[in-house]
Amino acid sequence: MHYTKAKGILSAKNGMNLYRGCTHGCIYCDSRSKCYHMEHDFEDIEVKENAIELLESALKRKRNKCMIGTGSMTDPYIPLEREIGNVRKALSLIERYGFGFTVITKSCGILRDMDLLTQINEKAKCVVQMTLTTCDEGLCRKLEPHVSTTRERFEALKEFRDAGVPTVVWLSPILPYLNDTEENISGILDMCAEAKVYGILCFGMGLTLREGNREYFYERLDALFPHLKERYIREYGNQYMVGSPHNARLMELFHRKCGQYGMVHDNDQIFNYLSRFEQKEDGRQLCLWDYA
């Protein structure tokens, strides 16, 4: 861990990263890619020591309320969060100033903040986004070794369901010859239906590999799944998009089951939902867009 001072905290689309780097150890993590110019070891977490002050200043200046997001580059609920507490401090500000919030995580550590997430959702809108890749707990421990298992995430999704906080699931990535099976896709969708998630984001059955994350991915494949790296190299070379040979069949299954369960499965529709601020006032919901 090391500290740095940031010049700003919110992106043009109102996303924030309170930390840079991660210790969850997911073998496929795109955030390791060199194109993001992380100038330190990925597991050496960068803590933005002035993040909370910057966030409060940014929220005060906003002309219109909007959704604030986090988790797109670094899972905010890394173990270090229990010590630093920046996510909880940020949530307190977001709730106090009446903004909406959405977060992407793989950690049931988010349940610590159920009180604030519920309060935000009572005033405006809070959406919890959870990534699910496999319903095989053993495989999950290999693919995502230092984070909550799929079963634990599923239980967290049900807790948010019961609290009335909407959820979205990322069905990604799907790794060729590992979790690209009908049994796996169907099992995850059944979990999502039981948890009553709003929708599921899926960009096709496969993953992306580029300089930085490709090398780490292949290193872990060698250690965990002997000879699979050679098959990837033989079939995909240095391709950025690494698609499952079963993509067409699995995507048909995905759309069919989502339709049967009534879960939104159009990516654009879900992203519009995630970005739309909804203020609850006298029982009415007002939709405002932030042009600040």
N, C-alpha and C positions, 0 to 999 in steps of 0.2 A: 504494500500500500504506500502511496505517496500523495502529497497534496499539491494542488495547483490553483491559481486564481484564473477564473474565467472572465472574458469580456462581456459575455451575454449568456443567457440561459434558455431563452425560447427561440425556436427556429421560426422561419416565415410562416410555417403551418402550425405554429404553437405546440411543437413537440419539444421535449427537454430530455437531456441525459444528465442525471445527477452524478453518475459514475461512468468511467470508461474502462473496459476490460471486464472479465468475468472468470469465475472459478467453478462454474457448473460442469465444465469439461465435456460438453456435447461434441461428439466427434465430427459433426458436419457443419459447425458454426461458421456462417458466412462473415460474421463480424471480424474474424481473423484475417480477412483478405487485406492485402497490402494497399489496396486502393483507398482505404479509409485512413491511411497515414497515421497509424498509432505508433508513436515513437518510443514505446516501452513494451516489455513483455506483457502478453495478454493477461496473464494471471496476476500481474502487479497492478492492482486496481488504482486508477486515478480518481481521487476524490476532489471535487470542485468545492473548495472550502468556503467560497462566497456565494454558493448556489442559492441558498435560501434568501439572502439579502437581495440578490439579483431578481429572484422570482417575485418577491413582494413588490419591488419597484416596478417590474413589468406589469403585474396585475393592477396596480394602482393607476398606471397610465392607460390601460385599455379603455377605449371609448365604448366598446360593446363587449358583452360577455361572450364566451366561446368555450369550446372543449379544449382542455389541456391534456396532452398525451405524453406517455413515457413508455420505454421498453423496446423501442424499435431497433436499437443498436446494442444496448446492454440491459440484461434482465435487472430491474431495480431491486428485486428481492434476493440479491446475493447474500451469503452469510454475513458479510461486513455490515449490511444494513442494520442488523440487530445491535451493533456497536455504535454506528454513526447516527442512524435514525433520520437521515435526510428525507427519505420518502415520506415518513410520517409527518415531519415538519412541513413538507410541501403540501401534503394533503390538508393539513390544518389551515394553511393559507388559502388554498383553493376553496375549501368549505366556507371560510370566514368571508371571502370576497364574492361568493356566489357563483363561481365558475363551474363548468362541468368537467368531467375527468374520465379518461380511459387509459388502461394500462395493459401491456402484454407481458406475461410471465409464464414460467413453468413451475413456480414455487408455491406451495400451499402456505408459505410464510406470509402471504398476502392476507390470510385470515386474521393476523394480528390487528389489521387495520379495518376490520369489518365495521366497527362503529363509525369511523369517519367516512368510509365508502358509502355506507347506508345513509348517513346524514347528507352527503353530497347528492345522492340520488333522490332524497326527499325534497331538496330545494331545486335541483336542476336535473342532470342526468349523469349517471356513472355507469360505465360499461367495462366489465372485466373480460379481457381476452386471454385465453389459455391455449397453449400449444399442446397438441396430442399427436404422437407419431406412431405408437404401437400399443396394442392392448396386451402384449406379452410382457409380463413384468421382468422376466429374465433378460429379454432383449433390451428392454428399456434401461436396465441397469448397465448394459454395455454401451448403448448409444448415448445415454444421458446420465453419466455415473454419479454426479454429485448434486443431484436435484431431486425433487419429489417425484415419485414414480407415477405412472399413469393412473393407477388406482387411487393414489392420494390426491391427484389433481381432480379426478372424477368426484371424489367426496367433497372437495372444495367447491366444485361447480354446483353440486346439489345444495351446499350451504348457502351459496349466493342465490340460487333459485328460491330457497325457502325464505330468504331475506328480501326478496323482491328486487334484487339487483340484476339487471340483464347481463347476459354473457354471450361471447362470440368465441368460437374455436378455430384455431389455425390447424388445418390438416396438412402439415408440412414439417420437414420434407419426407418424401416417400423414397426410400433407398432401394434401387434395383437389387433384386436377389436377397433382400433382407426383410423388408416389411411391405413389399408390394404384392400382397395377396388379397384375395376376396375376403378371406376370413378376417384379416386384420382390418380392412376398410369397413366391412360390415360391423365388426365388433365396436369400433370407435363410434360409428354412426348410431348404433344402439345406445351407447353410453350418452351421447349428445342428446338423443331424444328423451331419455329418462331424466336428464338434467334440465330439459326444456331450454336449451340454448336458443338464442335468437337466430343465429345463422352460423354457417361454416365457410371459412375462406379456404379455397383450394386453387392452386395455380397449375394443376396438372400433377401427374404422378411421376416424381423425380426429384432432383436436387440441382443446385448450382455449385460449380467448382471453379475457382480462379486462384491466381497466385496468392499464396498465404494460407488459405483454408484447404486447398487441394493437398498440399504437402502434409499438413497435420492429419487430414482425413485418411490419406493413404498409410501414414505411419500407424494410425489406430487400427485400420483394417488389417494390416500385417500382424499386429499383436493379438487381435481379437478373432479374426476370421481368416485363417491362413489360406493363401492362394486367391482370395477374392480380389485383391489389388490388381493382380495380373490380368484378371478377367475385365476389370474396369478399364485398364490401360489398353487392352486389346480391342475392346468394343467402343470406347469413347475417346481415346486419345486425350487431347487437351481441350475437349469441348467445354464450353461454359454451361450449357444446358445438358444435363445427364438424365435422359428420360427413361422411364421403365418400359420394357418391351410390352408390358400389359396395360399401357396407358389407356387405350381406347376402351377396353373392357372395364377397367376399374373406374374410369370417369363416367361411363354409362351407369354403373352400379351406384356411384356417388350421387349423381343427379336424380336417379330414380328413387333411391331411398330417402334422400332429403325431401323430395316432393311428397312422398308417402307420409313422412313424418311432419310435414308442414314447416320445415326449417328453411330459412332463406339461404340460397346457394348461388346467388348472383353476386360476384365480387364487387361490382360497381354499386349495387344497391346497399351492400353491407358497409362499404367505405363511406357512402353518403350518410348512412345512419350514424356511423361513428363520428363523423365530423359535424353533425347537426346539433347545435345547442338547443336544449329544450328547457325553458324556465317554467317551473310550476308555480302558479299564482292563482289563488282563489279557485282551485280545482281545474284551472285551464292551463294548457300548455302552449307557450308562445315559442315559435321557432325564429331564431335570429342568427344571422351570419355575421361573423367578425371580419371586418375589413380594416381593423386597426393595424 
